[in-house]
Amino acid sequence: MTQRTAFRAALLHCLADPREVGTEASYEYLEDGVLVVEDGKIVQLGDAATLLPTLAATVEVREFPNALITPGFIDTHIHLPQMGVIGSYGAQLLDWLETYTFPNEAKFADPQHAREQAQLFLQELLRNGTTTALVFGTVHPQSVDAFFEEAQKLNVRMIAGKVLMDRNAPEYLTDTADSGYADSKALIERWHGKGRLHYAVTPRFAPTSTPEQLNRAGQLLKEYPDLYLHTHLSENQQEIAWVKELFPERSGYLDVYDHHGLIGPRAVFAHGVHLCDEECQRLGETGSAVAFCPTSNLFLGSGLFDLDQAERHGVRVGLGTDVGGGTSFSQLQTLNEAYKVLQLQGQKLDPFKALYLATLGGARALYLDDKIGNLQPGKDADFVVLDYQATPLIRQRLSQATTLREKLFALMILGDDRAVRETFAAGQSVHRS
């Protein structure tokens, strides 16, 4: 006999993109709501006064006063091996890779180190309310095995892949076009579609892969049509100039990936800070997605992502922390920085749109909105309990908030991991503060 559990608190989730339907039609809010979960799925959602009397006496009801339940956060771009270099000083992208990233990634050749880091990394995600992430591993297959093994124990929905890198990187971190293909294929067979796990073909970025390797990556996507493609695009001006030197025959950075069959549904490109309208149009028409990574773009001095430009062309956009270039695992902190990035360009990030980017927008970017992203019955029971009294400052600010928009905005600007009271994956508590 299956056990139902009910969770009572204020409930808020997105039903659609505010840009498409208007803000008021884009979300559902229940001041005193109940979420009913069974077998890892949401089975009912409703107002407490209506729903509670209908529940069987055997249903446990967990109550969360002074709290808001939202869907679990979705991180569409983050690096497992860069947790150890988060907050490192004074480099832009290409120097950052040479100085900090590559030496740290070398340690992941040791399976024990990879496992310990995977455990810590997953704990940090869950501590911040993130229940799904698209994750860069390292060039070492064992780093991906370790990550998937630990994710499977927690029954969290995760997407990851082995980095492909056969040039312009230290010899100790390079593979070859053939070995990268073979290693990836073995990992795909072992992990893709196993439980709540998915595989992403992961060329680091165009400069570190030969055309031969990019071709083999495209071959994998043809052989396994429901895989993800995860890489970087137009993050930094120096990087873009380098791509032009390495691929003079292509019309631009995106065209390198396009030429090798690496764009389309479930292709996620991190950053996209310096895209032209033609590139945005191509991303939009192919169903590709961009991960907006504001804390990283500011920290590494890369530039300001133009959300309005991307969305005008129908590009799917998710939110990414990009740890360790990014400076926080918290999607609340990431939204705080996203708001500022858009302010600098004369754009506004409404708090309901912000929630959309961190939840349903991320799910749509990953083509997982049939499974995650909101609290509709039938979806996976991935959700987070946000504490209205997490810090003295949050408590004081929210006591003066008169609308839901004001409360949500204050949480997004003042909140961090301390605002996460509890995180649930497939209906099970995976973090409690």
C-alpha positions in Angstrom: 0.0 0.0 0.0 1.4 3.4 -1.0 1.7 6.2 1.5 0.3 9.6 0.8 1.8 12.7 2.4 0.3 16.2 2.4 2.3 19.4 2.8 0.6 22.6 4.0 1.9 26.1 3.4 1.5 29.0 1.0 2.0 27.5 -2.5 3.3 29.3 -5.6 4.1 28.0 -9.0 4.3 29.1 -12.6 1.8 27.9 -15.3 3.3 29.7 -18.2 5.8 32.4 -19.3 4.7 35.8 -18.2 6.0 37.2 -21.5 3.5 35.0 -23.4 0.3 35.2 -21.3 0.8 38.3 -19.0 1.9 38.2 -15.4 -1.4 37.5 -13.7 -2.2 34.5 -15.9 1.3 33.1 -15.5 1.1 31.7 -12.0 -1.1 30.1 -9.3 -0.9 31.1 -5.7 -2.6 29.6 -2.7 -2.3 31.5 0.5 -3.1 28.4 2.6 -2.5 25.5 0.2 -2.0 21.7 0.4 0.3 19.7 -1.8 -0.5 15.9 -1.8 2.3 13.5 -2.8 2.4 9.8 -3.5 5.1 7.6 -5.0 7.3 10.5 -5.8 4.6 12.4 -7.7 2.3 15.3 -7.0 -1.3 13.9 -7.0 -3.3 16.8 -5.7 -2.9 20.6 -5.2 -5.6 22.8 -3.7 -6.8 25.2 -1.0 -6.4 23.8 2.5 -10.0 24.5 3.5 -11.3 22.5 0.5 -8.7 19.7 0.3 -7.9 18.8 3.9 -11.4 17.4 4.7 -11.2 15.1 1.7 -8.0 13.4 2.8 -8.1 10.0 4.5 -7.2 9.9 8.2 -4.1 7.9 7.4 -2.6 10.8 5.4 0.2 12.6 7.3 0.0 16.4 7.0 3.2 18.3 7.4 2.6 22.0 8.1 5.1 24.8 7.4 4.0 28.0 9.0 5.6 31.3 7.7 6.8 29.5 4.6 6.3 29.4 0.9 6.5 26.1 -1.2 7.7 26.5 -4.7 8.9 24.0 -7.3 12.5 22.9 -6.9 15.0 25.2 -8.6 16.6 24.2 -11.9 20.2 25.1 -12.7 20.8 24.9 -16.5 24.6 25.3 -16.3 27.1 24.4 -13.5 30.5 22.8 -13.2 31.1 19.9 -10.8 34.9 20.3 -10.7 35.0 24.0 -10.2 33.5 24.0 -6.7 37.1 24.0 -5.4 38.0 27.2 -7.2 34.8 29.3 -6.5 35.8 32.8 -5.4 39.3 32.8 -7.0 40.8 36.2 -7.7 41.2 38.4 -10.7 40.9 36.5 -14.0 38.8 36.7 -17.1 37.6 33.6 -18.9 40.7 32.3 -20.8 43.1 33.2 -17.9 40.5 31.7 -15.5 40.7 28.3 -17.3 44.5 28.2 -17.4 45.1 29.5 -13.8 42.4 27.8 -11.8 40.1 25.5 -13.7 42.4 23.1 -15.5 44.7 22.4 -12.5 41.7 21.7 -10.3 40.1 19.4 -12.8 43.2 17.3 -13.0 42.4 16.1 -9.4 39.3 14.3 -10.7 41.5 11.6 -12.3 41.3 10.1 -8.7 37.9 8.3 -8.4 37.9 8.9 -4.6 38.3 12.6 -5.0 35.7 12.7 -7.7 33.2 10.8 -5.4 33.9 13.1 -2.4 33.4 16.2 -4.5 30.2 14.8 -6.1 28.7 14.2 -2.6 29.6 17.7 -1.5 28.4 19.3 -4.8 25.0 17.6 -4.6 24.6 18.5 -0.9 25.3 22.1 -1.8 22.8 22.1 -4.6 20.1 20.7 -2.4 21.0 23.0 0.5 20.1 25.8 -2.0 16.9 24.2 -3.1 18.2 23.1 -6.5 16.7 19.7 -7.5 17.7 19.5 -11.1 21.0 20.6 -12.7 22.8 20.4 -16.1 26.3 19.6 -15.0 29.8 19.7 -16.6 32.0 16.8 -15.4 35.7 16.6 -16.3 37.4 14.8 -19.2 37.7 11.8 -16.9 34.8 9.3 -17.3 35.2 8.4 -13.6 34.1 11.9 -12.6 30.8 11.3 -14.4 30.4 7.8 -13.0 30.9 9.2 -9.5 28.4 12.0 -10.0 25.7 9.8 -11.4 26.2 7.2 -8.7 25.7 9.8 -5.9 22.8 11.4 -7.7 21.1 8.0 -8.1 21.3 7.4 -4.4 19.4 10.7 -3.7 16.9 10.0 -6.6 17.4 13.5 -7.9 16.9 14.5 -11.6 20.3 15.3 -13.0 21.9 15.7 -16.4 25.7 15.4 -16.8 28.4 14.5 -19.2 32.1 13.9 -19.7 34.0 16.9 -21.1 35.4 16.5 -24.6 38.6 18.3 -25.1 41.3 17.2 -27.7 43.3 20.4 -28.2 44.3 23.8 -26.7 44.3 22.3 -23.2 47.0 20.8 -20.9 48.0 17.3 -22.1 47.0 15.8 -18.8 43.4 16.8 -19.6 43.0 16.0 -23.2 41.3 13.0 -24.9 41.1 12.3 -28.6 38.2 12.4 -31.0 38.0 8.6 -30.9 38.5 8.1 -27.2 36.1 10.9 -26.3 33.5 9.3 -28.5 34.1 5.8 -27.0 34.1 7.0 -23.4 31.0 9.0 -23.9 29.2 6.1 -25.6 30.0 3.8 -22.7 28.7 6.4 -20.2 25.5 6.9 -22.2 24.8 3.2 -22.3 25.5 3.0 -18.5 23.5 6.1 -17.3 21.2 7.8 -19.8 17.6 7.2 -18.9 18.5 5.3 -15.8 16.0 6.4 -13.1 16.0 10.2 -13.2 19.4 10.6 -14.9 20.1 11.9 -18.4 23.3 12.3 -20.4 24.7 15.4 -22.1 27.3 15.3 -24.8 29.8 17.9 -23.5 32.4 19.5 -25.7 33.9 22.2 -23.4 33.8 24.9 -26.1 34.7 25.1 -29.7 38.3 26.2 -29.2 39.2 23.0 -27.2 37.8 20.6 -29.8 39.0 19.8 -33.3 36.5 19.6 -36.1 36.9 15.8 -35.9 35.9 15.8 -32.3 32.9 18.0 -32.9 31.9 15.7 -35.7 32.0 12.7 -33.3 29.9 14.7 -30.8 27.3 15.2 -33.6 27.5 11.5 -34.4 26.5 10.7 -30.8 23.5 13.0 -31.0 22.4 11.2 -34.1 22.8 7.8 -32.6 20.9 8.7 -29.4 18.3 11.3 -30.4 17.1 12.1 -26.9 20.6 13.1 -25.5 21.5 16.6 -24.4 24.2 18.8 -25.8 25.9 21.1 -23.3 28.6 23.6 -24.1 29.6 27.3 -24.0 28.9 30.0 -26.5 29.9 33.7 -26.9 30.8 34.3 -23.3 33.8 36.6 -23.7 35.1 38.8 -26.6 38.6 37.3 -26.5 37.0 33.8 -26.8 34.9 34.9 -29.8 38.0 36.3 -31.6 39.8 33.0 -30.9 37.0 31.0 -32.4 37.2 33.1 -35.5 40.9 32.3 -35.8 40.4 28.6 -35.3 37.4 28.3 -37.6 37.9 31.0 -40.3 35.6 29.1 -42.7 32.5 29.5 -40.5 30.4 32.6 -40.4 30.4 32.9 -36.6 30.7 31.1 -33.2 27.2 29.5 -33.3 27.8 28.4 -36.9 30.7 26.2 -35.7 28.2 24.2 -33.6 25.5 24.3 -36.3 27.9 23.0 -39.0 28.7 19.9 -36.8 25.0 19.1 -36.0 25.2 20.3 -32.4 22.2 22.6 -32.2 18.5 21.8 -31.8 16.1 20.6 -29.0 18.0 19.8 -25.8 21.1 21.7 -26.9 22.0 24.1 -24.1 24.5 26.9 -24.7 25.9 28.6 -21.6 26.1 32.4 -21.6 25.3 33.8 -25.0 26.4 37.2 -23.8 27.5 38.5 -27.2 25.0 37.1 -29.7 23.8 38.9 -32.8 20.2 38.9 -33.9 20.9 36.2 -36.6 22.3 33.9 -34.0 19.4 34.4 -31.7 17.0 33.7 -34.6 18.8 30.5 -35.4 18.8 29.4 -31.7 15.1 30.2 -31.5 14.0 28.4 -34.7 16.0 25.3 -33.8 14.5 25.0 -30.3 18.0 25.5 -28.7 18.4 27.0 -25.3 20.7 29.5 -23.6 21.7 29.4 -19.9 21.7 32.9 -18.4 24.6 33.0 -15.9 24.6 36.5 -14.3 26.9 35.9 -11.3 29.6 34.4 -13.5 29.2 37.0 -16.3 29.8 39.8 -13.7 32.5 38.0 -11.8 34.6 37.2 -14.9 33.8 40.5 -16.5 32.3 38.8 -19.5 29.4 41.2 -20.2 25.6 41.6 -19.8 23.2 39.0 -21.2 20.4 40.6 -23.2 17.3 38.6 -22.1 14.9 40.7 -24.2 16.9 40.1 -27.4 17.0 36.3 -26.8 13.2 36.1 -26.0 12.2 38.3 -28.9 13.6 35.5 -31.2 11.9 32.7 -29.2 15.1 31.4 -27.6 14.4 29.2 -24.6 16.2 30.6 -21.6 17.1 29.0 -18.3 19.0 30.2 -15.3 22.6 29.0 -14.5 24.8 29.5 -11.6 28.0 28.5 -13.5 29.9 27.7 -10.3 32.9 28.2 -10.0 33.0 31.2 -12.4 29.6 31.9 -10.8 29.9 32.9 -7.1 26.9 31.1 -5.5 24.9 27.8 -5.7 21.8 29.8 -4.8 19.3 30.5 -7.5 17.9 33.3 -5.3 21.3 35.0 -5.3 21.6 34.3 -9.1 18.2 36.1 -9.6 19.5 39.0 -7.5 22.3 39.4 -9.9 20.1 38.8 -13.0 17.9 41.7 -11.8 21.0 44.0 -11.8 22.3 42.8 -15.1 18.9 43.6 -16.7 18.6 47.0 -14.8 21.9 48.0 -16.4 20.3 47.5 -19.9 17.1 49.3 -19.1 15.2 46.0 -18.7 13.1 44.9 -15.7 13.0 41.4 -14.1 9.6 41.1 -12.5 9.7 38.6 -9.6 7.1 36.3 -11.2 9.3 36.2 -14.4 12.3 35.5 -12.1 10.5 32.5 -10.5 9.6 31.3 -14.0 13.3 31.4 -15.1 14.4 29.4 -12.0 11.7 26.8 -12.4 9.4 26.3 -15.4 11.6 28.2 -17.7 14.5 26.0 -16.8 12.4 22.9 -17.3 11.3 24.1 -20.8 14.9 24.9 -21.7 15.7 21.3 -20.8 12.6 19.8 -22.4 11.5 18.4 -19.1 8.4 20.5 -18.4 6.3 17.4 -18.7 8.1 16.1 -15.5 9.3 19.1 -13.5 9.1 22.9 -13.3 5.8 23.4 -11.4 3.4 21.8 -8.9 0.8 20.4 -11.3 -0.6 16.9 -10.5 1.4 14.2 -12.4 4.7 16.1 -12.1 7.6 14.8 -10.0 7.3 16.0 -6.4 10.5 18.2 -6.5 9.8 21.2 -4.3 11.4 23.6 -1.9 10.1 25.2 1.3 11.3 28.8 1.6 11.4 30.3 5.1 9.8 33.8 5.5 11.8 34.2 8.7 15.1 32.9 7.5 17.1 35.9 8.7 16.2 38.9 10.9 16.5 41.1 7.8 14.1 38.9 5.7 11.7 38.7 8.6 11.7 42.5 9.1 11.3 43.2 5.4 8.5 40.7 4.8 6.6 42.0 7.8 6.2 45.2 5.8 5.4 43.6 2.4 1.8 44.2 1.4 1.6 42.1 -1.8 2.8 38.7 -3.0 5.0 40.4 -5.6 6.7 42.4 -2.9 7.3 39.3 -0.8 8.7 37.4 -3.7 11.0 40.2 -4.8 12.4 40.6 -1.3 13.1 36.9 -1.0 14.9 37.0 -4.4 17.0 40.0 -3.4 17.7 39.1 0.2 17.5 35.3 0.1 20.3 32.7 -0.2 20.8 29.1 1.2 19.5 30.3 4.6 16.0 30.9 3.1 15.7 27.2 2.2 14.0 25.4 5.1 13.7 22.0 3.4 14.2 20.5 -0.1 12.3 17.5 -1.5 13.2 15.3 -4.4 10.6 12.8 -5.7 8.6 13.5 -2.5 11.5 12.6 -0.1 13.3 15.2 2.1 16.9 15.5 0.8 17.9 18.6 2.8 16.6 20.1 6.0 18.1 23.3 7.6 
